[in-house]
Amino acid sequence: MPGNQYNGSPTHYSSRVGRLLRERELRKSSRASLSNELADNHRGAEPNEHGFPSREGHNSNNSYIDQYLKDVAAAVGANAEGCDKQDVKSPPQRLLVVANRLPVSAVRRGEDSWSLELSAGGLVSALLGVKEFEARWIGWAGVNVPDEVGQKALTKALAEKRCIPVFLDEEIVHQYYNGYCNNILWPLFHYLGLPQEDRLATTRSFQSQFAAYKEANRMFAEVVNEYYEEGDVVWCHDYHLMFLPECLKKYNRNMKVGWFLHTPFPSSEIHRTLPSRSELLRSVLAADLVGFHTYDYARHFVSACTRILGYEGTPEGVEDQGRLTRVAAVCLNKNVDLSSCVLFLEFTLFDVA
């Protein structure tokens, strides 16, 4: 059920969503009221030392409202004197969805010409249809584009589809995607034995694939950081990007980062057979929220963190030296209203900030 903590009591989906929606509407109502009051005060109140109208009596401990008031004050102050009172609408929450593949198919028609076809159905259509959020997709376009002219043209074409490309060369794709993702992680997460398990860590192929995996995740993080704006929520997806949360936090430790796994997560007994097990777990734990399809997958993840890393499992997730990474079972499928899942992501990460 969306939002159930990994070992908490199940909560009815509709009640959780209803609560989130009521909280969202309350926040919107508070914003509008405060915006109107601030606009009135602007015409008669003495500006404070920062140039903003005085707002004595507001709850200064509420950082969200405090920041919002500053934004509204700046907007009001930019208007010409004597303008009529008007509602100041805040822009929709920006959501950066990061996945291995973009939700488009790209075909090159010329040196600087591309044709694109948006994938239909599933997560793609659902997220792009969530009006409360301004979603952007970041990922690999599925084609090799070695020249700068082609990259600029494809980037421009993808922008019209609200997509941002990560350009990976053929060797990186071969080692990272075909190698480490498909030959190592996918079989492991589906309880299939790893090749040459007893000496896998010492083989050249594993070492080169693991190095490419980390490099690809670093390249994804570089693009995310380039487009990231303060207040964005970054939602990373699947086993292809297990190093991404840690890479992002190195750029900005205050960045709100969620990571969701679309496959099973194996038991700790299976996961400990992976040579890079500890490094991957620590990287995922850099996220603020870690999501899985089911309670069992979430429980396996927490168990792996406690047994392999020695961290503490709590009712909310995994804790290490006072830092908590929340772990939840969030059911994403075609029968679930994805806007509700994104609402849960936003509210959870908002609580963390």
PLY file of the C-alpha trace (Angstrom):
ply
format ascii 1.0
element vertex 353
property float x
property float y
property float z
element edge 352
property int vertex1
property int vertex2
end_header
0.00 0.00 0.00
1.37 3.43 -0.81
3.11 4.93 2.13
3.15 1.93 4.44
6.35 1.87 6.43
8.29 -1.33 5.94
7.11 -2.89 9.21
4.21 -0.68 10.14
0.57 -1.59 10.24
-1.14 -1.42 6.83
-3.06 1.76 6.24
-5.98 1.89 3.83
-4.84 3.50 0.61
-7.73 5.92 0.27
-7.36 7.22 3.84
-3.66 7.94 3.35
-4.26 9.68 0.05
-7.20 11.60 1.48
-5.07 12.88 4.32
-2.33 13.99 1.94
-4.81 15.76 -0.30
-6.41 17.53 2.67
-3.01 18.67 3.87
-2.17 19.92 0.36
-5.43 21.90 0.15
-4.83 23.37 3.61
-1.38 24.50 2.54
-2.77 26.03 -0.65
-5.45 27.86 1.33
-2.88 29.16 3.79
-0.66 30.33 0.95
-3.48 32.28 -0.71
-4.54 33.89 2.56
-1.03 34.89 3.49
-0.34 36.16 -0.03
-3.39 38.45 0.02
-2.56 39.76 3.47
0.99 40.45 2.43
-0.18 42.32 -0.66
-2.39 44.53 1.55
0.41 45.21 3.97
2.74 46.16 1.17
0.83 49.36 0.52
0.78 50.53 4.14
3.33 48.64 6.19
6.84 49.77 6.91
9.37 47.59 5.14
11.72 45.65 7.36
15.49 45.63 7.14
15.38 43.25 4.20
12.97 45.42 2.23
10.01 43.08 2.85
6.74 44.24 4.49
6.51 43.42 8.19
4.85 40.11 9.00
4.73 40.06 12.76
2.49 37.42 14.24
3.20 34.74 11.62
4.72 31.45 12.74
8.40 31.97 12.04
9.15 28.38 13.04
7.41 27.04 9.96
10.27 27.04 7.47
8.03 26.18 4.53
5.64 29.10 5.11
8.57 31.32 5.99
10.27 30.65 2.67
7.00 30.99 0.82
6.38 34.40 2.40
9.80 35.55 1.28
9.03 34.44 -2.27
5.65 36.19 -2.22
7.15 39.33 -0.72
9.72 39.48 -3.48
7.00 39.05 -6.10
4.81 41.74 -4.55
7.72 44.11 -4.18
8.48 43.78 -7.87
5.04 45.06 -8.85
4.46 48.74 -9.53
3.01 50.80 -6.66
-0.74 51.15 -6.69
-1.41 47.90 -8.54
-4.63 46.17 -7.58
-4.54 43.34 -5.09
-4.19 39.99 -6.80
-3.61 36.39 -5.82
-0.03 35.25 -6.19
0.04 31.67 -7.39
3.05 29.56 -6.60
4.51 27.51 -9.46
3.87 23.75 -9.45
6.35 21.53 -7.64
9.18 20.47 -9.95
9.79 16.74 -10.13
12.92 15.36 -11.80
12.34 11.72 -12.74
15.64 9.96 -13.39
15.74 6.55 -15.08
18.10 4.58 -17.28
15.97 5.18 -20.38
13.99 8.19 -21.46
10.32 7.51 -22.30
10.95 8.21 -26.00
12.36 6.47 -29.05
14.77 8.66 -31.04
15.63 8.17 -34.72
18.17 10.39 -36.48
16.91 11.79 -39.77
19.84 14.04 -40.60
22.86 15.80 -39.13
20.69 18.05 -36.97
17.29 16.38 -37.32
15.61 13.84 -35.07
12.19 12.20 -34.93
10.80 11.23 -31.53
8.01 8.96 -30.44
6.78 9.12 -26.84
6.25 5.78 -25.16
2.64 5.10 -24.28
1.09 3.87 -21.05
2.51 2.94 -17.66
4.61 5.20 -15.51
5.27 7.60 -18.39
1.69 8.62 -19.14
0.76 8.68 -15.48
3.52 11.02 -14.37
3.25 13.32 -17.35
-0.44 13.66 -16.55
0.05 14.77 -12.95
-0.88 18.45 -13.13
0.24 19.24 -9.59
3.86 18.66 -10.63
6.09 19.97 -13.38
7.79 16.71 -14.31
11.04 16.42 -16.24
12.58 13.14 -17.34
16.33 12.59 -17.31
17.88 9.52 -18.90
19.68 7.87 -21.78
17.94 8.26 -25.15
18.91 4.75 -26.28
21.13 5.93 -29.15
24.82 6.71 -29.52
25.37 10.38 -30.43
29.12 11.04 -30.57
29.01 14.43 -32.34
28.20 17.77 -30.72
25.83 18.85 -33.51
23.71 15.75 -33.05
23.70 16.11 -29.26
22.53 19.73 -29.40
19.79 18.89 -31.92
18.55 15.91 -29.90
18.61 17.90 -26.66
16.47 20.60 -28.28
14.01 18.06 -29.70
13.71 16.23 -26.38
13.04 19.47 -24.50
9.68 19.68 -26.28
8.82 16.30 -24.70
9.98 17.49 -21.25
12.96 15.16 -21.47
16.66 15.72 -20.79
19.26 13.35 -22.27
22.31 11.75 -20.70
24.78 10.93 -23.46
26.57 7.61 -22.93
29.11 6.23 -25.41
28.88 2.69 -26.74
31.57 1.28 -24.45
29.97 2.67 -21.30
26.58 1.31 -22.39
28.07 -2.12 -23.08
29.89 -2.37 -19.74
27.33 -0.56 -17.56
24.00 -1.65 -19.04
24.64 -4.94 -20.83
27.33 -5.91 -18.34
26.82 -4.93 -14.71
23.07 -4.18 -14.82
21.91 -7.14 -16.89
24.58 -9.76 -16.07
25.06 -9.03 -12.38
22.27 -7.02 -10.70
19.23 -8.33 -12.58
20.03 -12.04 -11.99
20.95 -11.36 -8.35
17.72 -9.50 -7.62
15.73 -12.35 -9.17
17.50 -15.05 -7.10
19.60 -16.39 -9.95
23.17 -17.44 -9.26
26.00 -15.09 -10.18
28.62 -16.31 -12.71
31.93 -17.40 -11.13
30.51 -16.39 -7.75
33.50 -17.50 -5.69
36.00 -15.38 -7.65
33.79 -12.83 -9.35
35.37 -9.81 -7.65
38.79 -10.62 -9.08
37.74 -11.06 -12.70
38.62 -8.29 -15.13
35.17 -8.31 -16.67
33.49 -7.65 -13.31
35.95 -4.91 -12.40
35.50 -3.11 -15.73
31.71 -3.47 -15.58
31.56 -2.16 -12.02
33.79 0.79 -12.92
31.54 1.60 -15.90
28.45 1.33 -13.69
29.83 3.91 -11.27
30.95 6.17 -14.12
27.51 6.03 -15.76
25.83 6.94 -12.44
28.26 9.84 -12.08
27.30 11.06 -15.57
23.61 10.89 -14.67
24.30 12.89 -11.51
26.17 15.52 -13.47
23.16 16.11 -15.73
20.73 16.16 -12.81
22.86 18.71 -10.99
23.01 20.88 -14.12
19.20 21.12 -14.33
18.42 20.99 -10.62
16.76 24.02 -9.00
16.38 24.64 -5.29
13.25 22.91 -4.01
13.10 20.24 -6.74
12.30 16.66 -5.81
14.55 14.10 -7.53
13.04 10.64 -8.01
15.59 8.00 -9.09
14.42 4.69 -10.51
15.63 1.13 -10.46
18.79 -0.92 -10.08
20.57 0.87 -12.92
21.05 3.92 -10.66
21.95 2.60 -7.21
24.96 4.92 -6.99
22.97 7.98 -8.02
21.65 9.06 -4.57
25.17 9.26 -3.15
26.46 11.08 -6.23
23.65 13.64 -5.97
24.20 14.26 -2.26
27.85 15.05 -2.99
26.63 17.92 -5.17
24.03 19.14 -2.68
23.37 17.43 0.64
20.05 19.29 0.95
18.71 17.89 -2.33
15.48 15.91 -1.79
16.20 12.48 -3.25
13.96 9.42 -3.50
14.98 6.05 -4.97
12.51 3.37 -6.10
13.25 -0.23 -7.09
10.97 -1.80 -9.71
12.26 -5.36 -9.19
12.36 -7.65 -6.17
15.07 -7.04 -3.58
16.65 -10.32 -2.50
17.19 -11.63 0.99
20.39 -10.66 2.77
21.75 -14.18 2.25
21.53 -13.69 -1.51
22.62 -10.06 -1.52
25.78 -10.80 0.46
27.09 -12.88 -2.49
27.59 -9.63 -4.46
31.19 -8.36 -4.19
30.08 -4.69 -4.23
27.21 -5.26 -1.78
28.28 -2.81 0.95
29.13 0.01 -1.44
25.79 -0.25 -3.21
23.78 -0.33 0.03
25.55 2.75 1.40
24.96 4.61 -1.85
21.23 3.87 -1.83
21.01 4.92 1.83
22.19 8.39 0.83
18.61 8.91 -0.44
16.01 10.42 1.90
13.35 7.90 0.90
13.81 4.36 -0.47
10.75 2.67 -1.98
9.86 -0.89 -2.93
6.79 -2.54 -4.43
6.07 -4.75 -1.44
6.60 -5.04 2.29
8.79 -8.14 1.80
11.20 -6.34 -0.53
11.47 -3.45 1.91
12.07 -5.88 4.78
14.84 -7.63 2.82
16.53 -4.29 2.18
16.44 -3.29 5.85
17.72 -6.74 6.82
20.63 -6.43 4.38
21.55 -3.03 5.82
21.53 -4.36 9.38
23.31 -7.65 8.71
25.85 -6.50 6.12
26.51 -2.90 7.20
25.69 -3.23 10.89
23.22 -0.33 10.76
20.09 -0.10 12.89
16.67 -0.97 11.52
13.88 1.22 12.89
10.09 1.33 12.37
10.69 4.09 9.79
13.70 2.70 7.94
17.47 2.48 8.45
19.48 4.66 10.82
23.22 5.24 10.94
24.73 7.56 13.55
21.58 9.63 13.82
20.84 9.89 10.08
17.58 8.20 9.04
16.79 6.89 5.57
13.08 6.21 5.34
12.03 2.91 3.79
8.50 2.33 2.50
6.39 -0.04 0.44
4.89 2.07 -2.36
2.80 0.08 -4.81
3.32 1.46 -8.33
1.22 -0.27 -10.96
-1.27 0.57 -13.69
-4.21 0.33 -11.28
-2.85 2.96 -8.87
-3.38 6.69 -9.23
0.25 7.71 -9.59
-0.44 11.28 -8.51
-1.15 9.85 -5.07
2.20 8.07 -5.05
3.97 11.27 -6.03
2.06 13.10 -3.32
3.37 10.58 -0.82
6.90 11.10 -2.14
6.59 14.88 -1.85
5.15 14.84 1.67
7.70 12.33 2.93
10.65 14.24 1.53
9.13 17.51 2.75
9.09 16.08 6.26
12.76 15.11 5.89
13.90 18.57 4.77
0 1
1 2
2 3
3 4
4 5
5 6
6 7
7 8
8 9
9 10
10 11
11 12
12 13
13 14
14 15
15 16
16 17
17 18
18 19
19 20
20 21
21 22
22 23
23 24
24 25
25 26
26 27
27 28
28 29
29 30
30 31
31 32
32 33
33 34
34 35
35 36
36 37
37 38
38 39
39 40
40 41
41 42
42 43
43 44
44 45
45 46
46 47
47 48
48 49
49 50
50 51
51 52
52 53
53 54
54 55
55 56
56 57
57 58
58 59
59 60
60 61
61 62
62 63
63 64
64 65
65 66
66 67
67 68
68 69
69 70
70 71
71 72
72 73
73 74
74 75
75 76
76 77
77 78
78 79
79 80
80 81
81 82
82 83
83 84
84 85
85 86
86 87
87 88
88 89
89 90
90 91
91 92
92 93
93 94
94 95
95 96
96 97
97 98
98 99
99 100
100 101
101 102
102 103
103 104
104 105
105 106
106 107
107 108
108 109
109 110
110 111
111 112
112 113
113 114
114 115
115 116
116 117
117 118
118 119
119 120
120 121
121 122
122 123
123 124
124 125
125 126
126 127
127 128
128 129
129 130
130 131
131 132
132 133
133 134
134 135
135 136
136 137
137 138
138 139
139 140
140 141
141 142
142 143
143 144
144 145
145 146
146 147
147 148
148 149
149 150
150 151
151 152
152 153
153 154
154 155
155 156
156 157
157 158
158 159
159 160
160 161
161 162
162 163
163 164
164 165
165 166
166 167
167 168
168 169
169 170
170 171
171 172
172 173
173 174
174 175
175 176
176 177
177 178
178 179
179 180
180 181
181 182
182 183
183 184
184 185
185 186
186 187
187 188
188 189
189 190
190 191
191 192
192 193
193 194
194 195
195 196
196 197
197 198
198 199
199 200
200 201
201 202
202 203
203 204
204 205
205 206
206 207
207 208
208 209
209 210
210 211
211 212
212 213
213 214
214 215
215 216
216 217
217 218
218 219
219 220
220 221
221 222
222 223
223 224
224 225
225 226
226 227
227 228
228 229
229 230
230 231
231 232
232 233
233 234
234 235
235 236
236 237
237 238
238 239
239 240
240 241
241 242
242 243
243 244
244 245
245 246
246 247
247 248
248 249
249 250
250 251
251 252
252 253
253 254
254 255
255 256
256 257
257 258
258 259
259 260
260 261
261 262
262 263
263 264
264 265
265 266
266 267
267 268
268 269
269 270
270 271
271 272
272 273
273 274
274 275
275 276
276 277
277 278
278 279
279 280
280 281
281 282
282 283
283 284
284 285
285 286
286 287
287 288
288 289
289 290
290 291
291 292
292 293
293 294
294 295
295 296
296 297
297 298
298 299
299 300
300 301
301 302
302 303
303 304
304 305
305 306
306 307
307 308
308 309
309 310
310 311
311 312
312 313
313 314
314 315
315 316
316 317
317 318
318 319
319 320
320 321
321 322
322 323
323 324
324 325
325 326
326 327
327 328
328 329
329 330
330 331
331 332
332 333
333 334
334 335
335 336
336 337
337 338
338 339
339 340
340 341
341 342
342 343
343 344
344 345
345 346
346 347
347 348
348 349
349 350
350 351
351 352
